[in-house]
Amino acid sequence: MNRRQFLTRASAASFAAATGCIGGPYDLELLNVSYDSTRELYRKINRLFTAHYQQKTGKLIRVRQSHGGSGSQARAVIDGMMADVVTLALWTDIDAIRDKRLVAEQWDEQFPNRSLPYLSTIVFVVRQGNPFAIRDWPDLLQPGLQIITPNPKTSGGAKLNVLGAWLDVLHRGGSATEAKKFVTELFRRVPVLDTGARGATVTFARKGIGDVHLTWENEAYLEARELKGAVEIIHPPVSIQAEPHVALVAANTQRKGTTEAATDYLHFLYTPAAYDVIADLGFRPANWENDSRFPHLQLLRATDPRFGLGDWNTIQQVFFAEGGLFDQVYQSSR
């Protein structure tokens, strides 16, 4: 597939996410509001779930999808998008919805494994032959190298890119000052900030901009599949543990009468059938360490007390609020 075909497919995916499936009488409908890199995942999950639900209840159900930058998606739900479930990139995005009393107070305890049906991480996609010989985070600061990452103000994956780089410095014994300097130098090499992960993928893959793309692991596999032989995936020895939580938007489901079906949908994400789809598309199920499909790397949690960053609310405020560390870094890098 060439770059133009890749862009066409990405645009078609965006259209499908906005409009959902077309045609057919349905007994009920759900809306899953998700982040940018889960389009392919939930298209497959939704097909399996609709068959499961019909067999279980005799009812026809349609699951529509909405995708975008995780922070933007959370704001859309807060502003009135009638999501039945949210499957977003960061804990803080769902908790912002909880703050508006749209999800339960203890939403992250409603489903198994802290409401985490799968994990992910950040990896590097490089051009064929890996001309800059990138193997680890410090390699990203080479002279002349351009880095593609989305905007942390709108993209959950981009926040993880920032935090992954930061944690790598701390994990090596560096200080917060050294971590800030590293991230500042990293963003000096960023020519453009797309609003979401899929936009950054198109910039790197379709437009041919950049030498390395910092992205979700599953998005990297998508690039490698679509651009056969044109790119390579690099798994650094250490990266951040991405935790894309899920939650029931109870205020909406109660109004729509879809609470039972939406709850069943989220529980379905933990079934063996869903596990196979999740793993095949490059997301890491809870027991990924025993799955040969996944390269081994050490995953660091941003909230690990040894790093001293605090909980997710603190991280959001310190790093990504107006005037926070990212704003300081980005202004210094221009």
Secondary structure by P-SEA (a helix, b strand, c coil): ccaaaaaaaaaaaaaaaacccccccccbbbbbbbcccaaaaaaaaaaaaaaaaaaaccbbbbbbbbbccaaaaaaaaaacccccccccccaaaaaaaaaacccccccccccccccccbbbbbbbbbccccccccccccccccccbbbbbccccccaaaaaaaaaaaaaaaaacccaaaaaaaaaaaacccccccccaaaaaaaaccccccccccccaaaaaaaaaaacccbbbbbccccccccbbbbbaaaaaaaaccaaaaaaaaaacccaaaaaaaaaaccccccccccccccbbbbbbccccccccccaaaaaaaccccccaaaaaaaaac
